[in-house]
Amino acid sequence: MSATQAPASVDHVADGLRAAGYLPGESTALVSYLAARLGKPVLVEGPAGVGKTELAKALATYLGRTLVRLQCYEGLDEAKAMYEWNYRKQLLRIQAEADGTGWQAVQDDIFGEEFLLSRPLLQAIASPEPVVLLIDEIDKTDQEFEAMLLELLSDFQISIPELGRIGARTHPVVLLTSNNSRELTEALKRRCLYLWLDYPSAERELEIVRLHAPELPETVARRLVEVVGMVRELDLKKPPSIAESIDWARALLLLGAEDIDGDVFRATMSIIVKHRTDLDTVAERVGVRLAA
């Protein structure tokens, strides 16, 4: 659909996400529709690997918009997230000024937009075409960074002391994701719609696997989903994500597996289990059951 066109209905959004390779639940389609129509940011929380980032990518594809992504990390600051000044270019401009030029004239000159380096948040605001803005893993930052986001999330503008307020030229669809590693502030939550994503049911995950590995035999796909469910029930450092289920399905297809027995599982379980201690636990608890 056109980047400026609003979705007509929740069903239209659900169909569009499916066409982009993402199978949404009812609440996912509803919240995505409301975000696009109401212009409200969405906070998407849930365990790692349940499709939060993929939702933003699918929305961008469905809406026909560019995806602008800010990957959050501890210590992320304004210069990396919003903007910073091109100090080298400013210095060259000052050196090129004629002798006797007053500081006020120079200052007005070097703090123009041509000396501004845009980072993801400002890029999304200043884009002439509407975008999907993904602020990924917001829970890895601190409360000071959250406070910096509030003006953007409520008014879709950024204040730059030397230039004033820069309002959105177009209205981005904004998704913030969180792995729920810490509690986010009420001020941030108040500005957002909320969506909780969890691991899918067995039938839903089977649909996802079949969508991304349609040539995999039905019996193997069902066995895969069953085994992944068994692994997720264990006390692991990192349970298998949906993306890892898809990777495992593609690997089994490539290997020509006709079943998942103990030998096949031991040979391929590192695709879905990524910690050394988890490998031992899974081999002992699940591998033994499959070999029996």
Protein Blocks (a to p, Z undefined) as FASTA:
>chain_A
ZZkbccfbfklmmmmmmmnopacdfklmmmmmmmmmnopacddeddehihpmmmmmmmmm
mnopacddddddehiafklmmoccdfklmmmmmmmpcghiafklmmmmmmcfklpccdfk
lmmmmpmbdcddddehkllmcfklmmmmmmmmmnopaddfknopaddfbdcddddddehl
accdfklmmmpccdddddddfklmmmmmmmmmmmbcfklmmmmmmmmmmmmmpccfbdcd
fklmmmmmmmmmmnopabdcfklmmmmmmmmpcbfklmmmmmmmmmmmmmZZ
